[in-house]
Amino acid sequence: MKQLRKYTVPLLLLFFICLPTSACKEEEETFTTFPAPVWDVNQAEYAVNMTAVVQLPSNLIQYALEEDQLAAFAGEKCVGKGELISNGLYFVTIHGATDQEPQIRFQYYSARNKYLYASGELFAFEADKVFGVIDEPEILPFTVTK
């Protein structure tokens, strides 16, 4: 009996010390990874365009690489590809038709983590419209695609 008591107290202490550290361990959220997208725009389909100067949010700029990609979409159709100006700052020519005003949204591909990020619909296409300028780019509200 003495032997049992000798080991019981240390085992109970060990159990109560280890339990909180293992039971409360938070699982890290994981996201779907994607291969680099191939976004193309058939400019011959469109008669007019507009421009956008957009900036990645600060939480993405710190991880941005030159290999990253950004594009504008009308529905599921790519209507503009971003050209990197500087770290996280992109110029995008968005193509459209004079008789249509689709809602424009953006997608961003991070080559570092292979995540795809998407914005919601941000504005309606309008010929010759300017969305953001170099001195005051529009910061895109991205969420990671799960």
Secondary structure, DSSP 4 states (H G I P E B T S, - for coil): -HHHHHHHHHHHHHHHHHHHHHHTPPPPP-----PPP-----GGG-SEEEEEEEE--HHHHTT--TT-EEEEEETTEEEEEEEEEETTEEEEEEEE-TT---EEEEEEEETTTTEEEE----EE--TT-EE-BTTBPEEP--EE--
